[in-house]
Amino acid sequence: MGMWIGRNRKARVTYGFDEIALVPGDITINPNEVDTSFIIPRKDGGDIKLKIPIIASAMDGVTNVRFCIEMGKLGGLGVVNLEGVQTRYENPDEALSRIVKADKTEVTALLQKIYQEPVKEDLISRRVQELKAAGVLAAVSSIPQRAERFGAIAQEAGADIFFVQSTVSTVRHISTEYKSLDLAEFTKTMKIPVIIGNAVTYNVTLELMQCGVAGVLIGVGPGAACTSRGVLGLGVPQVTATVDCAAARDAYYKQSARYVPIITDGGMSKGGDVCKALACGSDAVMIGSAFARAKEAPGQGYHWGMATPHANLPRGTRIKVGITGQIKEILYGPASVDDGSQNLVGAIATCMGNVGAKDIRQFQETEIIIAPSIKTEGKLFQMVQSVGMGT
C-alpha cells in the first residue's frame, strides 16, 4: 500500500475535503424528512441526543457561556475550554478585548502572557453552573494532565459531558516528568461521558475506544487558526483520517456491540466540508472558525487555536474571520453570504436528501469519488471575482 517516495521508503496517498466529491443517490428524499440527530452514549443507557450533529469548538475565540447557551437552545452543543480565559479571569471579556485589539506583531507574546494566569477552580464550577441554570447541556474541556482534577470538579458542579483534548491523544503516553492520564481508569471513575481527542489513525482510535470513552475527536492540525502542520510537520488530511477512524469504530462495534461515535474536528468552514466529513464516516463534526464569525462569539471576529498560547512552542495564530451573522443564521440560515459558511444544517439535510440518506448512518454509506476539480470546474468567473466558491 502506498507509493515509493525514495529508496526503501513508501508513503500513502491521503485526501482532504477539496479532493473528493459525493455522488448523488439513486433515490432522493425531501430534506425536511431526514434525521440529522447525533447521539452521545451514556453509561446508564440514557443517551444524550442532539438535534444536529454539530459541536462548537472549545476555543476562547469561539465559545463562552453565553455562546454555549444559545448553541444548546438551537439543538447543538458548545464546549467551554477549562484551560482558557473563562476560568482564568473573573472578567474574561477584558482579557479577550486585549487579544482582539493587539497588533499582529505583539499578539503571540500577549497570548502567552494572558494564559500564564492560573486557572481558578471556583470558576470551573461557576461556568458549569451557569450553563445548567440556563437549561442546556454543560460540556467542558481540559488537557489530559489536568483531566482528573478538573473532571472531578466539573462533574460535581453538574457537567453533562467532559472532553479531554490534546494535539495528539494516545492510550500509551510515556513520560518521566509527569504522571500520564490512565484513560481507562479515568473513564471508569467518571459518571458522565468522556470524549477524547485528537486522533487520526485506526489503531489509536481502536485503543481509545477500548478504554471506555464515549466518543473520539478526529483531526490533527486542520483548524483554520492551527499551525501544528507547519510547526511540527504533523497531521493527516481529514478525509483519510475520518475514513480510517470510522473503520476502527466499526471494527470496535463488531467486537463489543458498543457503538462509539467519532467526531471530525477541524478543517471545515463550509457546508460542503461538513457534508463530506459525515459521508466519510463521521457521526458529528466539531467546528471553530465558522462559529468564530458569529455575532455571539467572544472573539469579536477573531479566532485563535487552543495551542496558540503555548509558553515555548505556539502552534496556532490569531486570524481575522470577521462577523457575518448570528449563530442561528450560521446553523439554519437564511444565508446572507454566498460562500457556504451559513445554514450548515440546511446543507447537511439537502445533501442527505440528494444522496438518498434518511439518517446519518445511511449518509455514511454515500459513494465518494476522487475529484480534485470539484471546486474549480466551470467556476472561472467565481474564481476571478472572488465570490461564491472562489472565496
Order of alpha helices (4+ residues) and beta strands (2+ residues): beta-beta-beta-beta-beta-beta-alpha-beta-alpha-alpha-alpha-alpha-beta-alpha-beta-alpha-beta-alpha-beta-alpha-alpha-beta-alpha-beta-alpha-beta-beta-alpha-alpha-alpha-beta-alpha
